[in-house]
Amino acid sequence: MTDSNTQPIPPQNRNPIIHDTGPSSYPGDWQVTDKALAAYKISRELFGTTEVVNYDGSTFRVKDYQYRLADGSVGMRLIPVNDWGPFPGLDGKELYGSQLVDEMLTKEMGLAAGDQIYAIIYFIHPELNKGDLLQFSRDDKVELGITHMGAYVGAGRTTNSPPLYHNRMWDVIGEPGSPFGYPANIAVVRMQDTDQPTLNKNLYLVDAILNNGVRFPTDYKNSHFRAAALNTAFMFYKDWVLEAQYLRTDSDWFTYCAAHKTLVLNVGLNLPHNVDRFKEVYGATEGAEFFKRFSEFHFDVFGTEFTEALQTEFEPLYQKQGIAPKDARAIKKYEFDLWNTARMNGKLAGFDGFSPLPLDKGTVWAAPSTADLVEFFIQMYCDLLDAGAIGFTQAAYGFADAVTERMRSSKIEYMASVIPVVEAAFVADAQMKAAGMGTAPKWADSPYYKETFAALYRALGGTASDPMAAADAAQQTLAQNGLMGLVGDKLLPELLTWTSLAGVRLAWEEIVAGGAVPVAKAYDDFIAAITPLFDADRDAVVTNPLGIQYNAPPSVGHMVTTGMYESNPFVTFTTVGTAMHYAEMEPKPSA
């Protein structure tokens, strides 16, 4: 290994799947057809990746739709499906529509004949495989090109929110008239020391109950996820079965696709369906009554009695984490309202009512905040080593409109949170580059500073012939108005550039004294510097009632399966394949 900046040691904190530099792997007997590849405008060996065009016209590639395969490589396991009948197999004999997926999942999960299949599916847009960072920060790439999450329950059947979305089938054929499909990545959910058939049975049961009449919000991208904590998930489940009015009429409690499946997982991993487990989280009397009502509701949904043979038993996830039933118990609606009011008013410190558990306790994953969504995008499409500090900054500022709309906050608030992140990016950039460009005792005399200032200014839309002079003149506005000078009717490039490089100016003597810093160290130090900044933004309470505190995006499962976001330590979430429409697939020549 070497400390050379031309051959850096790989950073410890850089995602090894998304930024894998090796060839992609596509195991199995099937491949994408030439016709489909032409429609997607991508070559066979790059399918499932995206080419990003940087601010200066340079490009780099990320493996944004791919995942870790069983042999340790990165790529996709492509499997053909057909919603409307059979299709020819490798030997020419007919295969029923989802036979290959069912065989794959049965083997992956160690199921026997007749065992329930349950897997999470999330739908990708492989056609969105080239564009610039500003474009990505304003279109479906904000959601990483993943725009729906559902569940697959075997024999070609899916469940979704809205309930009739995809006609309860794969529907990977794509939109009518579209030249490309809508493939679905397939993920298996496992829980430590838990029988997989039993877990699948329980998840399917919860899914069917919560999917019965599920309410979908009009604007899912800016929708609240109220039932994010385990206690609230338990409350939601009970009140859904009891047909509480607020869950059917108050859009604040409606669940879009990924929130719905996150809720299903949180209940399904924590509530075995037998009367004793119901009593643990709902109370002895109330739990017994609820179990009786659930049994009646089961008949309404399935048309069959909820017999003892249908019951399930395993150690709940919350107990695996050492959480007592009294702390995991279902919160009451009035208790939630009191707690939420105290939270919104900044009075939780003195709140003496019942509070929900933290979002990462007993849940499959903590529901992401807006800060998480920004971090996902940055990790994926404008990583510092890919986009450089300038491309990174251009995208970070480009997110201002999307974030302020979601959180109902001001641009001042957004800029105040993102500027320290940008400053850290340029400090790392200077550590890696300044010494090689000829350092100077004063930052103003440094070739690195002058060239970086001019390039950033242009990337942010500046047009003045002398960027430094423009910045000198604009500093008076900054001195007089503070951040207001940055976020008036127009984000002034000269002020943004000057502010973005503030960290470099302040740390210049240290940067010069430190000499050239290896890429890996500078990158890992950068991640260490911005992590507490994102943590603070994540924990900040959104006080506007219309603002979004937590919103599980359809991409959250992919973030978990690629290691970009943490799941519960007792749960593994593994993408095992990708279902594509059979017309886009063909046997490999060697198959």
N, C-alpha and C positions, 0 to 999 in steps of 0.2 A: 504494500500500500504506500501511497505517497501523499504528501501535503501540498503537492502542486495544484495551483488553481486550474491548470489545463486538464488534469486528471484527478478530480476531487474524490475524496472518500465519500460514499453515499451518505447523505444526512440521515440521522436516525429518525427524524420527525417528518420525513416526506413520504407520502403515501406510496407504497411499493406496487400497488395494483394499477391505480389510475396513471401513474407516471412510470410504469414498467417500460423499459427500452428494448426488450427482446421481441422477437416475432410473436404474433398472436397465435394461439392454438385453437383448433376447431375439431375436437375429437368426434368420433362417431362415423356413421355410414352416410351421412347426408351433408349436402352443401347447398349454398344459394345458387340459383340459376344465373346464367349470364344475362338473361333478360331482366331479372330483378335487380341485379347489380347495376346494370345500365340505368334503370329507373332511379335507383338510389344515388347514382353518380359516385360510386365508390368501388374500389377493387376488392377482390375476394379476400386478400390477405389483410385488408384494413377494415373489414366490416365490423361495426360496433365501436369504431373510434371516431374522433372528430379532429379536424384540422382547424386550428385557431390562427386567425390572421392578427398579428400584433400591430401596434400603433404605427410602426415604421415599415409595414409591408412584409416583414419577416413572418415565418409561420412555425408552429410547433404542433405536435399531435398528442392527444390524450386518449386513454382507453376508457372513455366515460361510460359505456354501456356494458363493459366486460367485467369478469369476476374471476376469482381464484378457482381453478379446476382441481379435480381430485388428485392429479399427479403433480400439483404445485405450480403448474404453468398458469398463464393468464390468457383468457380467451372466452369462447362461448361454445356450449354444447347445443347444437341446433337440432330441433325435433319437429317434424311436420305434423300438422293436425288439420282436421276438416270438420266443420260444424254440420255439414249437410249430407253426410254419407261417407262411404269408404273411399280409399285411394289406393293406388297400386304400391305394394311393398317392393323390397329389393328383388324378390324373386318373381315379381309380377302378380303375385296373389294379392287379393284385396285385404286391406287392414281397416278395421272400423276407425272412425274419426279420431279418437284420442287413445287408441290402443298403445301406441309407443310411449306416450307420456305416462299412462297408467302403469305400464310395465316398469318404466324407469323409476317412478315414485315408489312403487311397491318394493322394489329392490333397495332403493336408497333408504327407506324407512324400516326395512325389515318386516314388512307386513305379510300376513297370510291371506289366503283367499277369503273374501268377505269382510276383511278389515276396512274401516273407513279411511279414505284418503282425505287429507286436509293439507293444503299448501297455500301460501300467499303468492299472488302474482302481481307484477307491476309492469305496465305497458310502456314501451320505449318508442322513440321516433328516430330510427336509423337514418332517415333522410336529412335530418338536421345535423349534418356532418361537416359543415364548413361555414365560417363566418367570423366577423371581428368581435372584439370584446364588448364594444359599445352596443352592437346589435344584440349580442347574447344577453346583456344586462337588461334588455327591454322586451325580449320575446320568451318563447317557451323554454329557452335554456336557463332562465331564472330558476325553473324547476328541474334543471339538468336534463331537459328533454324527456322527462318521465312524468306523464300526465294522468295516470290512473292507477289505483291499487284496488285489487279485488281478492277473492279467494277461489281456489279450485278445489272441488270436492269429489272429483272422479267422474268417469263416463261422460266427459265433455261438458259438465255442468259447472257454472261459476256463480258466485254471489257478489253483489255489488251495491253501492249506493251512488246514484239512484237504483232502486231495486230491479228495474227492468233494463238497466244499462247493459249493452252487449247482448240483450235478449237472453241473459243467463247462460250464454255460451262463450266461447273464446272470442269470436268476432275479430280475429287477427287479420282478416282480409283487408281492413282499412276502409276509408270512406268511399262511397260510391263515386266512380269516375277518377279516383286517385290512382296514380301509377305505382304506388307502393303500399305495403301493408302496415300493420300495427302490432309487431311482435310483443310477446309477453315473457319476461324473465320469471322463472319459477323458483320459489324459495321454500325450504323446509324449516319448520320451527321445532326445536328439540328442547327439552328441559332435563337438567341433570337428575339422574336416578329416577326417571319417570318412564313407565311403559309407554312406548310410542302409540300403539293402537288405542290405548285408553286415553292418552292425551288428544289424539286426533278425534276420537269420539266426543270428548268433552268440548273441544273447540268447534266442531261441527254443530253440536247441540246449541251452544251459545250463539253462534253465527246465525243459525236458522231462527232463533227466537228474536234476536235484535234486528234481523233483516226483514222480519215480518212487518211491513208497513213503514220501513225506515224513511225518515224525513231528510231531504237533501236541501241544503241552503242555496239560495240563488247565486251568491257570489262566494264560491268556495275558497278562492284564493285569499279573500279577506274575511274569513269566517272564524269565529271563536271555537276553541275546543275546550268546552267547560268541564268535561268529565275526564280531565287529564290525570288526576291523582287517583290512587287505588280506592280510597274511601268514596270518592265521587263516582267512580265506575260502578262500585257495588250499589250505590244509591240509584244510579241510572238504570241498572239492570232490574232492580226490584220495581222501581216506578214504571218502567216500560211494561213489565208484565201486568202490573196493576192498572195500566192504561192511564197514568197521571196526565192531566190535561197539558201541563207546561211542556212536556216532551213532544206533544203532538202539535202545539200551536205557537210556542215561543221559538222563533228562528235562532235565537242565541244558543239553543240546545240541539239544533239539528246537526246531523253528522254527515259530512262529505266523505268521499271514498276512503281516504287514508285514516281519517279520524275514526270512522266506523270500524275499520279493521284493527286499529290500535286498541279501541275499546273492546272489541271481541277478544283479542289476545289477552288484554289485562284481566278480563273477567274469566276467560277460559283457562288461564294458567293458575288462577287463584281460587276458583270455586268448583270443587268436585260436586257433582250433583247427587247428593244424598242428604237426608234430613239433618244429620249431625253436623255436617259442614255448613249448612244453611244457618243452623243455630249459632255457630261460632261467630259469624260476622253480622247476623241480623238479630241476635238475642234469642233466648230459649223459646219464649212464647211467640214473638213476632216471626222468628225464623221458621217455626213449625207451621204457622199460618201461611207464610209466604210459600213454603214448599208445597203445601196443599194447593194454593192458587196456581203455582207454577205447573203442577201436574195437570190442572184443568186447562191452562193455557197451552200446554204441550199438545193436548188433544185438538185444540183449535188450530194449531199450526200444522201438525203432522197427521191428524185424523186417527191417532192411536193412543191408547192409554200409556202413561209413563210408568211402566212396570219396573220391578226390581232389577230385571235383566238389563234395562237401559241405564241404570244408575252407574255412576263412576266414582272412583276413590283413588286418591293419590295425595302426597304431601304438597300442599299449596306452595306457590312460589314465595309468598310473603313469609311463611314459616321457615323456608329454607334460608331466608335472609335474617332470621332471628327476630322477626316482628311478631308481637303478641296479638291475638285476636282482638283484644280491647282497643288496640291502636289501629288495627286494620279495619275495624268495623265500619259498616255503611254509615255515612254521615246523613243527617236528615236535611231535607230541603231548606228548612228555616235556619238550620245551623250553617249550611253553606252560604246562605244569603248574608247572615251576620258576619261570617268570616270574610266573605268577599268584599263587603262594604268596608270593614276595617282595613283590609288590604289596600283597597282603592284609595282610602283616605289617609294612608300612611300611619295607621294606628295599631298595627299588629303587635308592637312591642308591649302594649298594655292590654291586649285582648285576652280575656280569660275564658272564652268559649272553646268548643271543640274545633281543632284545626286539622285539615287533611295532612297526610304524610307528604314528605318531599316527593317530587315527581319521579325520582329514580328509585323509590322504595316500593318493591312489590310489583312494579310495572315492567313490561317487556323492554321498554326504553323510555327515557324522559321525553315528553312531548317537546319538540324543538321550539325555540323562540325565534324572533326575527333575526337576532344576532347570529343564531345558528345557521339560518338560511343564507345570510351574507357570507359566513365562514365556509359553508359548503361550496358556494359558487367560487370563492377565492381559491380554495384548495383544488377545485376541479379545473377551472379554466384560466386562472391568472396567478398560478403559483409563482412565487418570486423567482425561482430558477428558470421557469419557462418564459414568463412574460417580462421579467426584469422589473425593476422598481417603477419604471415609467408606465409600462402596460398595467402593472398591478394597481397603480394609483389612478390611472384613467378609468379602470373598471370600478374601483372603490367609490370614486366620486360619481360615476355613472349610475350607481345604485340609489342615489339620493331620492329620486322621485318615487321609486317603488317602495322604499322603506318608509318614507314619510306618509305615503298613502295608507300603507298597512297599519302603521302604528298611530296614525292621526297625530303625528308629531310635527315639529317644525324643522326646516332645513338647518337652523342653527343647532338644534339638538343633535341632528345626524352628523353634521360636520364636527361638532365638538367631540363626538365619540370616534369618528373615523380618522381625524387628523393625527392623533397620536400613533395609530397603526401605520399610517403612511410615513410619518417621521421615522419610525423604527425600520421600515423597509429601506429608506434611503441611507440610514446609518449602516445597515448591513451591506447595501450596495457599495457605499464608499469604502467600507472595510475590505471588500473584495477587490475593488478596482482602483482606488485613488493612488495607492503606492505605485502601481504599474504605469500610471499616467504621469508620474512626476509630481510628488507632493510639494506643497509650499507652506511656509510657516503660517500664512494667513489664508483662510478659505477663499477670500475674494481673488487671490492670485492663482488659485489652483486650476489647472486645466480640467480636472475632473468636475469641479464645481461649475465652471463656466459652460462647459459642454453639456453637462446634465441639466443645468438651468435652462439653457436654450432649447434642448430637446423636449423637456417636460412642458415648457411654455407652448411650444408648437403642438404637442400632443393634446394639450388641454384647449386648443382652439385659438391660441394667441396669434396675432398677425403683425404686431409692431416689428419694425426692422431691428430695433435695439431692445431686446427683452429686459436686460438689466436696467436700462434707463426707465422703461415703462414701470418696472417694479419699484424703482426708487420713488417715482412720482405717486404710485398707488399706495405706498406705505403710509402716507399721510392719512388716507382714508381709513386704513386699517388701525392706525393709532387713535383716530378720533372715534371710530364706530365699533372697534373690536370685530367680533365675528359677523356683525351686521354688514361690514364691508365686504364680506365674502358671499353673503347670501341675499343680496338685494334682488332686483329683477333679473340679474344675470350673474352667474358665477364668473368673476373676473379672473382670467387666466394668470395675469401677473401676480395677483394676490394669492391665488391658490398655489402657484409655483413657489413664491417666497415662503409661504407658510409651510409647505410640504418639506422644504429643505431646512427648516428651523433646527431640527435635531442634528443635522450635519454641522451646521454652524456652531451650535453649542458644544458639540463633542469633537470639534476639529482637532484640537491639540492631542486628545487621546487617540484619535484615528491616525494622525501622523506618527505618533510615538509607537503605535502598535504595529506599524508596517502592514504588509499584505497578510490578510487573515484567510486561512483555508476556507474554501466554499462551504464545506460541511459544517465547520464551526460557526461561521457567520450565519448560515441558514438556521441552525439549531438554536443559536442565541436569539435570532429574530423571532422564532416560534415561542421561545421562552418569554420574550419581552411582550408579545402581543396576547399570549394566552390569558393573563389576568385582565387585560383590557376587554377581551371578548366575554370573560366571566362576569365582569362588572356590568356590561351591557345586557348580558343574558339575565341577570338578577334584577335589573331595573324594572320597577313596577310601571306598567302602562296605566296611567290614571284617567285617560279619556275613555269613557264607556264604549265608544265606537272603535277604539284602538284594539289591536290584536296582540295579546300577550303570548299565547301558545297556539301553534297551528301545525299539526303533523302533515307535512307535504307528502304527495305520492312517492317522492324520492327517498323518504326516510329509511325504508327497508334497504334500498341499494346503498345508502350511506353506511348502514350497519354492516351489510355483507361485505363491503369493500374495506371495512376498518376505519372509515372516516368519521364514524359516530359510534358511541358505545351502546351496547345492549346490556341488559341485566347479566351479571356474571354467572348466573345459573342457567341462562338461556343462550342457545346458539341459533343463529339465523343465517342459513347458508343457501345461496343461489346455486341450483344444481343443473339448470338447463334453460333453454329459450324456445318457446313454442312459436312456430311460424306457419303461415298458411301453406298448405301442401303445394299449391301452384307456384310458389316461389322457391320450392325445394326440388332437388334431384339427387339420386344416388351418386356418391363419389365414384370416379372412374374405377377405382380399385375395389369398390364394395361388391 
